[in-house]
Each structure stands twice: as C-alpha cells, then as structure tokens.
C-alpha cells in the first residue's frame, strides 16, 4: 500500500460544472489573477493536457462519434488520460510549489459516468484512486447552472459528443450529481452561480479566493500528497 507523507507543495484547484457553465473562461481568468499575484500557475484540462490525453480527448468528445460507447469504457478512458496528466503535469508542478488550475478532474467522471450514466460511484472512486495515486484537489469551484441553460450556450464547434448524443434528462442528472458531491464535501467545494455574466462569476470567485481559508495562503495548512 502506498504511504502518504506531508509534502510542502503548491495548490491544486479544479473547476467543475455541467456543459456550458463557462469553465474554460473562468479557468483562464483565475490563472491570470493568480499569475498577477506572483504565483507560478499551470493551467490544464481534462481530458487532455498531455499528448496521450489529447488523443483520448478526441476519442471521447468528437461529436461524429455515437453514444454507443459503454459508460464503463468512457470512465476508463477518462481515467487513463487522468493518470497520464497527474504523473506528467500535475504532480511535478505541485511538488515544485506551483498552483495548478484544471478544467475538470475526477469529479466529472463521478457526475457524468456515475450520476449521469448510472455506474456505481464506489467503483468509480476505486478506479480514480488508482489513476490519481490518491491525489485530490485542495479546492473545487463548481460552476452551477440549470442543464438546459448550459446546453443552450453551446453551438457549432463547441458541441461535443456529450451535447449531441445525450438527452436533457442525462444532463440534469449530471448537474444533480455535481450538487450532491458539493454537498458531501462543503470544505472542498465552492458553489458559484454560473447563470450570471462571466464578469460577475469571476468577481464572485475572486471574493471566495480572498477568504482566509483559501488553500495555499500563508496561514493555510499544508495539504497532503501521496508519496
């Protein structure tokens, strides 16, 4: 069994939410704000962030592909990309003290393949643990909005297989799943109303980041990273 030890490191922040929540926009704004404050920031995304991850992203998100992927196959592909991203990008950045901002991480697999597609949550958590080596975010920003509102924002090249091949009921279950995950871990999640204009959402995130409990501030406890 892999042992754990306290390691002084950077901060791992993930941005989650249903389709059309504005995750990419807010991740970039957060990166810029942290960089302006003098931090080294690594911005990445799931699936993707590595050559292998980007190839898997094409397999998973290409709208020309059908819904006929088995949900378990989807979950395993997401976790394969995640394993590579953790080992090649996220863990090295954290160990040198950088702040990592990732658009999506393991909570997305729980929400989409678990709550959305019906796979057992405990089984997905076990696969996640193997893929990540136990690494979890210090803080997760959940951009929350109704599924129909988020889907209405996506057009043309922005559409992926998950918008074109999955119905509204699926996306509503995904949103409910994210909200359930946030309710179960209120110390990690910050839930932000993403139905508002991007500037208001960014301002809300900035206010939350200025709170004394935000991880990575001088008085915050050092997080744990599996060794």
N, C-alpha and C positions, 0 to 999 in steps of 0.2 A: 504494500500500500504506500502511495506517495506521501511523504511527510510534508508538513507545512511549517513555514517559519516566517517571522515578521521581517519584511524587507522594506527599507525606505525606498520609495519609488514615486512615480508620477500618479496622475489621477485618470481613471477610466470613466468616461461619460458616454452614455448611449442615448440616442434619440429614436424613439419608437412611435408607432401610431398606425392607424389604418391608411388605406390608399388616399392620396390627395390631401394629406394633413400638412404638407409643407416641410417635411423632414429635411430634405436636401437644402432648402433655403435657410432654415434655421440652423442647420449644422455649420454652414458656411459663415453665417453671422456670428455664431458662437466662436468659431475658430478665429475670426478676425478680432473679436473682442478680447479673447484670451491672449492672442499674439500681441495686441496693442498694450496689454498689461505686462509684457515682457516674458511670457511663457513660451517654451518650445511646444508647438502643437502639431500633432499628427492627425490629419483628417482622413478617414477611410470609410468604407461602406460594405454592407453585406447584401447579397453575396458579391464578392469582388475583392478588390484591394491587393490581389496578387495575380500573377499570370494564370495560375490554376483557377483561382476564384472567379476571374473574369470569364474564363471559358465555361465554367459551371453556371455562371450568371446567364450566359446566352442560352444554355440548355433549359434553364428553369423559367426564364422570363419572356422568351421570344413569343410574341403573340400568334405567330404562324403555327405554333405547336398547340396541340389539343389539350383538353383537360384530362385525357386518358392516363396521365401519369398516376401511378398508385401514390396515395398520400405518404406512405412509408418511404417510397423511393424519393419523393421530394424531400422529406425530412432528412434522409441520409445524405442526399446531395448538398443540402444547405449545411449540414454539419461537416461534410468533407471540406467545403470551402472555408468554413469557420475554423477548422483545425489548422489549415494552412495559414490563415490570416493571423491567428493567435501566435503561432510559432514564428512566423516570418516577420510580422509587423508589430502587433500589439504588445506582446511580452517584451521584446527588445526595447521598444520605446518606453514602456513603463519602467523597466529596470534602469534606464539611464536618466529617469526623472522627468520625462516628457508628459504632457497631457494628451491623451488620446480621445478623440471625438469620433464615434462611429455611428453612421446612419444605419440602424438596425443591428441587432445581435440576437442572442438566444431567445429572448422573449418573443420575437417574431415567430419563431418556429412553434413555440407553445401556443401562441394565439392563432396562427394560420393552420398548422397541421394538427394541433391539439383541439382547441375550442372550435375552429372552423371546420376541419375535416373529420374530427372525431377520433383521432388516435389517442391512446392512453397517455395522460400527462406524465405519470410516473416513468413510463418507458422513455418518453422524450427527454425527460430530465436525466435519465441514466446515460443516454447517448450524448447529450450535451456535456455532461461531466467528463466523459471520455474525450470528446473533441476539444474541450477547452482546458483540460487538466485542472478543472475546478475554478478557473478564473471567472469572476463575476464583476459587473460594473460597480463602481462606487456610487454612482448616481445615474438614474434613468429619467429622462424628460419624456413624458408621454404626451404627445400632441393629440388631443381628443376632439373628435367631431363626429356627427352622425354619418353612417356609411354612405347614405345617398348623397349627402353634401360633398363628401370627399370624392366620390366617383364622378360627380358632375364636373369636377375641376379638371379631369384628365381627358385629353384629346390627342388625336393624331399619334405622333411618335412617342408621346408619353405613355400610351397604353401598353400594358404588358399582358402576359397570359392570364394573370390573376384578375385583371379587369374584364378581359374579353371572354373568358371561359368559365367564370364562377358567378353565380347569381347573387342578388341582393341579400338573400337570407344568409348565405355564406359570409358575406362581408359584415353583416350585422352580428353574427356570432363572433367574428374576429374582433370587432370593436368591444363586444361584451367581454371577450376573453382578456383583452388588454386591461379593461377596467377592473376585472377580477384580480388579475396579477398585481395591479397597483394597490388595490385594497388590502391584499395579503401582505404587502411589503411597503407600508407607508414611509418607513425610514429611508428607503432607497428611491422611491418614485416621487417625482414632482409632476402633477397632472395640470396641464395648461390647456385652456380653451382655444382650440385651433380654428374655430369658426370665424374668428376676428381677422382683420387685415394683418399682413405679415409684420408691419412695424409695431403693432400693439402686442403681437405674440412675442416678438424679440424683446420688447421692453419688459414684458412680464418675466421672461426667462432671466433677463439681466437682474431684475429685482430679487428673484429667488437666489441667484448666484451670489448676491451680496450678503445673503443671510450668514450669520456666524457659523452655522452648522455645515456650510458647503464643504465637501471633502477637498483636501488639498490646500486649504488655507493654513496659515502657520500654526493655529491652535487646534487643528483637527487631528484626530488620532491617525496614526499610520495604518493604512489598510494592509490586509494580508494577501499574499500572493503565493500560490503553491510553489514549492521548490522542486 
